[in-house]
């Protein structure tokens, strides 16, 4: 800390949000009568903290009395204040002559500080860097609202957010805060009118401003205050769902949302499989990363905004449910929200320009709304879907790499009347590019539905599926990615539990992520 520093070096990293800080931000929101995000309140908070600390420093200086300056002379019994010690006071106990030919005559003070420590200081010294009274201006130290926000804004925002969440006097909607006491009264009649308007829209989400045209609140109210008050009342009523992306508030009736949005589709429900992640080799982790599974752990570093597209190999559960995975790679391409678990947006077919209403289901990790589009493209498990950033806010482009239908040899699943599964290499009509390791032609999806309710241990299922797949190769082995795709025909399984199991006996790794069963060890 410099001699005239108001702010210690760790001031902004160690600060705590006090009740006084919260009350000040309350007052700011009262005065503005405009709901603000936590991020918008950070500069307000920082500016007030700088003002407060500057005023406090001035008050300490004025209350401290005579300031110690090396050029002055002092007597025993003098009370002094020392800027270099945060204006701590001290009493001069002795004065003696100093001896240093290099600087000439001066005196040495012994001072008993108020913390009980005795220190020595120079006096009657005409040339010294501290002979000018120190300024206590934050600007003199290079501390400005802008510099603090730039360096510490994210940390401060988190602390304010935590303090606000514990404050019953504030309410939040779509990331914006406002004092509860200023909310305009919204009664059950207003909410019933809003429900009727949304009912007439047939499930199409509406802006709050559009609802206010029919839901007439008290006259003369600040429009932003009226909008926020209605937003809050709608949020507290279970009939309504806020489905707008970050920065936009859109309302929908829960009962009009698609079933696959309100509840996770059967084929996407994952029953946790316990496994030891330490068993995964670097090669296994690399394969896990390549597979766009929403159940994969999120990496520490997010996907770069410079990546303009990602290609996803569809597994059966997503094809059957009409969804896309919000995998770590794909998540950055889709809209998110401050709080809403469901976000309405638009998918655009990159070839035809067809626009499709779709939903990001954040809690389930998937995008819903592609079932009919998948059918129109005649896709199969393993087909490739390219996801691109949209040309407009709220839009995401999807492209199925379709082609003229041709016959090709492809792994085909046949399901017997007893539910038994057999794989064979057969010629099938192919209408789109696919991932060779994940492509499995399924003649009739409905034949698989009864298999999803079967109770069977994960280990037994892996053995059974692996034995069937190894029959397709003369080497008698199967690639882990092929096995992953096959398992997901009958059970939702992420890559990691499978890879961890394959690392143990009786499975043998024969190279390049191919595995076979050691039948002697298995028996």
C-alpha positions in Angstrom: 0.0 0.0 0.0 1.5 3.4 -0.9 1.7 6.1 1.8 -1.4 8.0 0.6 -3.4 5.0 -0.6 -7.1 4.8 0.2 -7.4 1.3 -1.2 -5.2 -1.6 -0.1 -4.0 -3.8 -2.9 -6.6 -6.5 -2.0 -9.5 -4.0 -1.3 -11.6 -5.0 -4.3 -11.0 -8.8 -4.1 -11.6 -9.0 -0.4 -14.5 -6.6 -0.1 -17.8 -7.7 1.4 -21.2 -6.3 0.4 -22.6 -4.6 3.5 -26.2 -3.9 4.5 -25.3 -0.2 3.8 -24.3 -1.1 0.3 -27.5 -2.9 -0.4 -29.6 -0.1 1.0 -27.7 2.4 -1.2 -28.5 0.2 -4.3 -32.1 0.0 -3.1 -32.3 3.8 -3.0 -30.8 4.0 -6.5 -33.5 1.6 -7.9 -36.1 3.7 -6.1 -34.9 6.9 -7.6 -34.5 5.5 -11.1 -37.8 3.5 -11.1 -36.2 1.3 -13.8 -35.4 -2.4 -13.2 -31.7 -3.0 -13.7 -29.5 -6.1 -14.0 -26.8 -6.9 -11.5 -24.2 -6.0 -14.1 -25.7 -2.6 -14.6 -25.6 -1.9 -10.9 -21.9 -2.8 -10.5 -20.6 0.7 -11.7 -23.2 2.3 -9.4 -21.8 0.4 -6.5 -18.2 1.0 -7.3 -18.7 4.7 -7.8 -20.4 5.0 -4.4 -17.6 2.9 -2.7 -14.9 5.2 -4.1 -16.8 8.2 -2.9 -17.4 6.7 0.5 -13.8 5.7 1.1 -12.5 9.0 -0.1 -14.8 10.8 2.3 -13.8 8.5 5.1 -10.1 9.1 4.4 -10.6 12.9 4.5 -12.5 12.5 7.8 -9.7 10.5 9.3 -7.1 13.1 8.2 -9.1 15.9 9.7 -9.7 14.1 12.9 -6.1 13.0 13.2 -4.7 16.4 14.1 -1.1 17.5 13.1 0.3 15.5 10.2 3.9 14.2 10.5 6.1 15.8 7.9 9.9 15.1 7.9 10.8 18.8 7.4 9.1 19.9 10.6 10.6 20.0 14.2 8.8 18.3 17.1 9.0 18.1 20.9 8.4 15.3 23.3 4.7 15.0 24.0 3.6 16.1 20.5 0.7 14.1 19.1 1.1 13.3 15.4 -0.8 11.5 12.6 1.1 9.3 10.2 -0.2 9.0 6.6 2.1 6.1 5.8 0.4 4.1 8.6 -3.2 4.8 7.4 -3.3 8.0 9.6 -2.5 6.1 12.8 -1.7 8.4 15.7 1.4 8.4 17.8 3.0 10.5 20.6 6.6 11.7 20.5 8.5 10.3 23.5 12.1 11.5 22.8 14.0 13.7 20.4 17.7 13.3 19.7 20.2 14.5 17.1 20.8 12.3 14.1 24.1 11.6 12.5 24.5 11.0 8.8 27.2 13.1 6.9 25.4 12.3 3.6 22.2 14.2 4.5 23.4 16.8 7.0 21.9 17.7 10.3 18.5 16.3 11.3 16.7 14.9 14.4 15.4 11.4 15.3 12.0 11.1 16.9 11.0 8.1 19.0 7.2 7.7 18.7 4.9 5.5 20.6 2.1 4.5 18.1 -1.4 3.9 19.2 -1.0 0.2 18.4 1.6 0.0 21.1 4.6 -0.2 18.8 7.5 2.3 19.2 8.9 3.6 15.9 11.6 6.1 14.9 11.1 8.9 12.4 13.3 11.6 10.9 12.6 15.3 11.7 14.0 18.7 10.8 15.0 17.2 7.4 14.5 19.7 4.7 14.9 17.3 1.7 12.6 14.3 1.8 10.0 12.8 -0.5 7.3 12.9 2.1 7.6 16.6 2.9 4.5 17.5 0.9 1.1 16.8 2.6 -0.3 13.6 0.9 -3.4 13.9 -1.2 -6.3 11.5 -0.5 -7.9 11.6 -3.9 -8.9 8.3 -5.5 -8.1 9.9 -8.9 -4.5 10.6 -7.8 -4.1 6.8 -7.3 -5.5 5.9 -10.7 -8.6 4.4 -9.1 -11.6 5.2 -11.2 -15.0 3.5 -11.6 -14.1 2.3 -15.1 -10.7 0.8 -14.1 -12.3 -1.1 -11.1 -15.2 -2.4 -13.2 -12.8 -3.5 -15.9 -10.6 -5.5 -13.5 -12.9 -6.6 -10.8 -16.4 -6.3 -12.3 -17.2 -10.0 -12.5 -16.2 -10.7 -8.9 -18.2 -7.7 -7.6 -21.2 -8.7 -9.7 -21.2 -12.2 -8.1 -21.1 -10.7 -4.6 -23.9 -8.2 -5.3 -26.0 -11.1 -6.8 -25.5 -13.2 -3.6 -26.4 -10.2 -1.3 -29.5 -9.4 -3.4 -30.8 -13.0 -3.3 -30.8 -12.9 0.5 -32.9 -9.6 0.4 -36.6 -10.0 0.5 -37.1 -6.4 -0.4 -35.9 -7.0 -4.0 -37.5 -9.1 -6.7 -36.0 -10.3 -9.9 -37.4 -11.2 -13.3 -35.3 -12.1 -16.4 -32.1 -11.0 -14.6 -33.4 -7.5 -13.6 -33.9 -6.3 -10.0 -36.5 -4.0 -8.5 -37.8 -3.0 -5.1 -40.8 -5.0 -4.1 -42.4 -1.9 -2.5 -42.6 -0.1 -5.9 -44.5 -2.9 -7.7 -47.8 -1.9 -9.2 -50.8 -4.0 -8.0 -51.6 -6.8 -10.4 -54.7 -8.8 -9.4 -56.2 -12.1 -10.4 -58.4 -10.4 -13.0 -55.4 -9.0 -14.7 -53.8 -12.4 -14.8 -56.9 -14.0 -16.2 -56.9 -11.5 -19.0 -53.3 -12.3 -19.7 -54.1 -16.0 -19.8 -56.9 -15.3 -22.3 -54.6 -13.3 -24.6 -52.0 -16.1 -24.5 -54.6 -18.7 -25.1 -55.7 -16.9 -28.3 -52.1 -16.8 -29.5 -52.2 -20.6 -29.7 -49.0 -21.2 -27.8 -47.0 -18.5 -29.6 -45.1 -16.6 -26.9 -45.9 -12.9 -26.4 -43.9 -9.9 -25.2 -45.0 -8.3 -22.0 -45.7 -5.0 -23.9 -48.2 -6.9 -26.1 -50.0 -8.3 -23.0 -50.2 -4.8 -21.4 -52.4 -3.6 -24.3 -55.2 -5.9 -23.0 -54.2 -6.1 -19.3 -54.8 -2.5 -18.3 -53.0 -1.6 -15.1 -53.4 1.7 -13.1 -53.2 4.8 -15.3 -50.2 7.1 -15.2 -47.8 4.4 -14.1 -44.2 4.5 -15.5 -44.4 2.0 -18.5 -41.2 0.2 -17.4 -42.6 -0.1 -13.9 -45.9 -1.5 -15.2 -44.1 -4.0 -17.4 -41.9 -5.2 -14.6 -44.8 -5.5 -12.2 -46.8 -7.6 -14.7 -43.7 -9.7 -15.3 -43.3 -10.4 -11.6 -47.0 -11.3 -11.2 -46.8 -13.7 -14.2 -43.7 -15.3 -12.9 -45.4 -16.0 -9.5 -48.4 -17.7 -11.2 -47.8 -21.3 -12.2 -50.0 -21.0 -15.3 -47.3 -18.8 -17.0 -43.8 -19.6 -18.2 -41.2 -17.0 -19.1 -39.4 -18.4 -22.2 -37.4 -15.5 -23.6 -33.7 -15.6 -24.3 -31.3 -13.5 -22.2 -32.3 -9.8 -22.6 -35.9 -10.5 -23.8 -39.0 -11.5 -21.8 -41.5 -13.7 -23.6 -44.6 -15.3 -22.0 -46.3 -18.6 -22.8 -48.9 -20.8 -21.1 -47.3 -23.9 -19.6 -50.2 -26.1 -20.7 -49.7 -25.0 -24.4 -46.0 -26.0 -24.4 -45.1 -29.2 -26.2 -45.1 -32.3 -24.0 -41.4 -32.9 -24.8 -40.7 -29.4 -23.4 -42.7 -29.8 -20.2 -41.2 -33.2 -19.5 -38.1 -34.9 -20.7 -38.9 -37.4 -23.4 -38.7 -41.1 -22.5 -35.7 -41.8 -24.8 -33.6 -39.0 -23.2 -34.1 -40.0 -19.6 -30.8 -41.2 -18.1 -30.7 -43.4 -15.0 -27.3 -42.7 -13.4 -24.7 -45.4 -13.9 -22.0 -45.3 -11.3 -18.4 -45.4 -12.6 -14.9 -44.4 -11.7 -13.8 -41.5 -14.0 -10.2 -42.2 -13.0 -10.3 -45.3 -15.2 -10.6 -43.3 -18.4 -7.4 -43.0 -20.4 -6.5 -39.9 -22.4 -7.6 -41.7 -25.6 -11.0 -42.4 -24.0 -11.4 -38.8 -22.9 -10.6 -37.7 -26.4 -13.3 -40.0 -27.8 -15.8 -38.7 -25.2 -15.1 -35.2 -26.3 -15.7 -36.1 -30.0 -19.2 -37.5 -29.2 -21.7 -34.8 -28.8 -23.6 -36.1 -25.8 -25.4 -33.6 -23.5 -24.5 -35.8 -20.5 -20.8 -35.3 -21.0 -19.1 -33.1 -18.4 -18.7 -29.5 -19.4 -15.1 -28.5 -20.0 -13.5 -25.7 -18.0 -13.0 -23.5 -21.0 -16.1 -22.6 -23.1 -16.2 -23.1 -26.9 -14.8 -20.1 -28.8 -17.2 -17.7 -30.3 -15.0 -17.8 -33.5 -16.3 -21.3 -34.3 -19.2 -20.8 -36.7 -20.6 -24.3 -36.9 -20.5 -27.8 -35.3 -21.5 -31.1 -36.9 -23.4 -33.5 -34.7 -23.9 -37.3 -35.3 -27.4 -38.1 -34.2 -27.9 -41.0 -31.8 -31.2 -42.9 -31.8 -32.7 -41.2 -28.6 -32.5 -37.7 -30.1 -33.7 -38.8 -33.5 -36.7 -40.6 -31.9 -37.5 -37.7 -29.6 -37.0 -35.0 -32.3 -34.2 -33.3 -30.3 -30.6 -32.1 -30.5 -28.1 -32.5 -27.7 -26.9 -29.4 -25.9 -23.5 -30.9 -25.8 -20.5 -28.8 -24.6 -19.6 -28.1 -28.2 -23.2 -27.3 -29.3 -24.3 -25.3 -26.3 -22.7 -22.1 -27.5 -24.8 -22.0 -30.7 -28.2 -21.9 -28.9 -29.8 -19.1 -26.9 -29.7 -19.2 -23.1 -31.5 -17.2 -20.4 -30.8 -15.6 -17.0 -33.2 -17.8 -15.2 -35.8 -19.5 -17.5 -35.3 -23.3 -17.7 -37.0 -23.2 -21.2 -36.2 -20.8 -24.0 -38.3 -20.4 -27.2 -36.4 -19.6 -30.4 -36.5 -20.4 -34.1 -34.6 -23.1 -36.1 -34.0 -22.4 -39.7 -33.4 -25.1 -42.4 -30.2 -23.9 -44.0 -31.2 -25.4 -47.4 -34.9 -24.5 -47.7 -35.2 -21.5 -45.4 -38.0 -23.2 -43.5 -38.5 -21.7 -40.0 -39.4 -24.1 -37.2 -40.4 -23.1 -33.6 -38.1 -24.8 -31.2 -37.2 -24.8 -27.5 -34.0 -25.0 -25.6 -34.7 -27.1 -22.5 -31.8 -26.1 -20.3 -32.5 -28.4 -17.4 -32.7 -31.4 -19.7 -29.8 -30.4 -21.9 -31.6 -30.7 -25.2 -33.2 -28.7 -28.0 -36.8 -29.7 -28.9 -38.8 -29.3 -32.1 -37.1 -31.3 -34.9 -39.3 -34.4 -35.1 -41.2 -33.5 -38.2 -38.1 -32.1 -39.9 -36.1 -35.3 -39.2 -38.9 -37.3 -40.8 -38.9 -35.0 -43.9 -35.2 -35.6 -44.3 -35.5 -39.4 -43.9 -32.7 -39.5 -41.4 -31.4 -42.5 -39.5 -29.2 -42.9 -36.3 -25.7 -41.7 -37.2 -26.9 -39.0 -39.7 -24.9 -35.8 -39.6 -26.6 -32.5 -38.7 -24.6 -29.2 -39.0 -25.5 -26.4 -36.6 -24.7 -22.8 -37.5 -25.1 -19.4 -36.0 -28.2 -17.7 -37.2 -28.3 -14.6 -39.3 -30.7 -12.9 -36.9 -30.9 -12.9 -33.1 -33.1 -15.8 -31.8 -32.4 -18.0 -34.9 -30.2 -21.0 -35.3 -29.5 -22.7 -38.6 -29.6 -26.5 -39.0 -28.5 -28.4 -42.1 -29.0 -32.1 -42.8 -26.4 -33.2 -45.3 -28.9 -34.9 -47.5 -28.3 -36.4 -50.9 -30.1 -38.3 -53.6 -31.3 -41.6 -52.2 -28.8 -44.5 -52.9 -28.5 -48.0 -51.7 -25.5 -48.7 -49.5 -24.3 -51.4 -47.1 -24.9 -50.3 -43.6 -25.2 -51.8 -40.1 -28.9 -52.8 -39.7 -30.8 -53.7 -36.6 -33.5 -56.4 -36.7 -35.8 -56.9 -33.7 -37.5 -60.3 -33.3 -41.0 -60.9 -31.9 -39.4 -61.8 -28.6 -37.5 -58.6 -28.4 -34.2 -60.2 -29.4 -31.8 -58.0 -31.4 -29.7 -59.0 -34.3 -27.3 -56.9 -36.3 -26.5 -57.5 -40.0 -24.8 -55.6 -42.8 -27.5 -55.0 -45.4 -28.1 -52.7 -48.3 -30.4 -49.8 -47.3 -31.7 -46.6 -48.9 -29.4 -43.8 -47.7 -30.6 -40.2 -48.0 -28.0 -38.3 -46.0 -24.3 -38.3 -45.0 -23.6 -40.3 -41.8 -20.9 -41.2 -39.3 -19.7 -44.6 -40.2 -19.1 -45.7 -36.6 -22.5 -44.5 -35.4 -24.8 -45.3 -38.4 -27.4 -48.0 -37.6 -30.4 -48.5 -39.9 -33.6 -49.2 -37.9 -36.5 -50.3 -40.2 -39.2 -49.5 -37.7 -38.6 -47.3 -34.6 -41.7 -48.5 -32.9 -40.3 -52.0 -32.6 -37.7 -50.6 -30.2 -40.1 -48.8 -27.9 -41.0 -51.9 -25.7 -37.3 -52.6 -25.1 -36.9 -49.2 -23.2 -38.9 -50.5 -20.3 -36.9 -53.7 -19.8 -35.0 -54.1 -16.5 -31.5 -55.3 -17.3 -28.2 -54.5 -15.7 -25.9 -52.2 -17.7 -23.1 -54.7 -17.6 -25.3 -57.5 -19.0 -26.6 -55.2 -21.7 -23.0 -54.3 -22.8 -22.0 -58.0 -23.0 -25.1 -58.8 -25.0 -24.7 -55.9 -27.4 -21.0 -56.4 -27.9 -21.4 -60.1 -28.7 -23.9 -59.3 -31.4 -21.8 -56.5 -32.9 -18.6 -58.5 -33.0 -20.3 -61.0 -35.3 -20.1 -58.4 -38.0 -16.3 -58.3 -38.2 -13.9 -61.2 -38.9 -11.6 -59.8 -36.2 -14.3 -60.3 -33.6 -13.9 -56.9 -32.0 -16.0 -53.7 -31.9 -15.1 -50.0 -31.7 -16.2 -48.2 -28.5 -18.1 -45.5 -30.5 -20.0 -48.2 -32.4 -20.9 -49.8 -29.1 -22.0 -46.5 -27.7 -24.4 -45.9 -30.6 -25.8 -49.4 -30.4 -26.5 -49.2 -26.6 -28.4 -46.0 -27.1 -30.9 -47.9 -29.3 -32.4 -49.4 -26.1 -31.1 -47.3 -23.2 -29.8 -43.7 -22.7 -26.1 -44.1 -22.0 -23.4 -41.4 -22.1 -19.9 -42.5 -23.3 -18.1 -42.3 -19.9 -19.7 -45.2 -18.0 -19.3 -47.4 -21.1 -15.6 -46.5 -21.5 -14.9 -47.0 -17.8 -16.5 -50.5 -18.0 -14.4 -51.4 -21.1 -11.2 -50.5 -19.2 -11.8 -53.5 -16.9 -11.6 -57.3 -17.4 -12.9 -59.3 -19.2 -12.8 -56.6 -21.9 -9.5 -56.3 -23.9 -8.4 -53.2 -25.7 -6.9 -54.4 -29.0 -5.9 -51.0 -30.3 -7.4 -47.8 -31.7 -10.4 -48.0 -29.3 -11.4 -51.4 -30.5 -12.4 -53.9 -27.8 -13.2 -57.6 -27.6 -14.4 -59.9 -24.8 -12.1 -62.3 -23.2 -14.6 -65.2 -23.1 -12.3 -67.3 -20.9 -12.2 -64.5 -18.3 -15.9 -63.8 -18.7 -17.0 -67.3 -17.9 
